[in-house]
Every structure is written in structure tokens, then in C-alpha cells.
Amino acid sequence: MVKIIKAKTDSIFEEKASYSRVVSVDNWIYVSNSAGRNPQTKEIPEDVLDQLDQVFSNIELALKAVDSCLEDIVVSRVFIQDPADTPKVMDAIGQKFKGVNPASTVTCPPLGSTVYKVELEVTAYRGASTANVEKITIG
């Protein structure tokens, strides 16, 4: 039988929009689009890289709740409000994902509010961090 876990924080946004912060379906893990708001203080930093640090903290907390970690991430979707921030955001993400190398999409759409400068949505596979990974070069 399939095991599904749906975990929520105390976020008013999750309640109003009826969604979970993280859903795991057996070993597949889906983390909702995450912004840089601190869940305890409800504050969001001004600086895009400070927001990105908080985004990763929020994602790590969600993954940990379902017995997973950043190294299990296999897909990332990056949303950057201002295209001019893309190089520095991607440099920082590149450092965070060094050796993880998920498939990735990066786009610069308007976000839900202008205070959000970067958001990240990820898909993970529990155990990917310890799997035997074959790396190949295409073309």
C-alpha cells in the first residue's frame, strides 16, 4: 500500500489556500514553492541572498520532517523576481547544490508579492543522496 504524508506548518497561507508544505508519496517528496519568510518571526529579509538562505532553511526543515535532506533533491524550480538578480542567485544555488546537480528550471516571473525576491520549489527522492549515481556527458 502506498504511504502518503502531508505536512503543514502553521502558515496562514497554507490554510487559506488548502495546501501542504511537503507531501511524500512513498519515496517521492514534493516541497511547495518556498519563499524567504522566516516561519518563526514571519519576517522576510530585504536582500535576495538573505532570502535565498531562508528559502533553503525552510526547504531543509520540510525535507527533514519526512526523513529526507537537500542531497535527495532531484529537481529544482527557481523563481527570481528581478532578472538582474539571476547571476548572483544562481551562483549561490550552485554552491548549495554542489555535487547534488538536480535537473533545474530557472525563470523570472512576477511573484505573489514584490517583497519576495526568490522562491524555490523542489522534488526529492528519499535515498537519492546515498544512491549509486551514474554521471554521463551528453553529446
Secondary structure, DSSP 8 states (H G I E B T S, - for coil): ---EEEE--S-HHHHHHT--SEEEETTEEEEEEE-S--TTT----SSHHHHHHHHHHHHHHHHHHTT--GGGEEEEEEEESSGGGHHHHHHHHHHHTTTT--EEEEE----SSTT--EEEEEEEETTGGGS--------
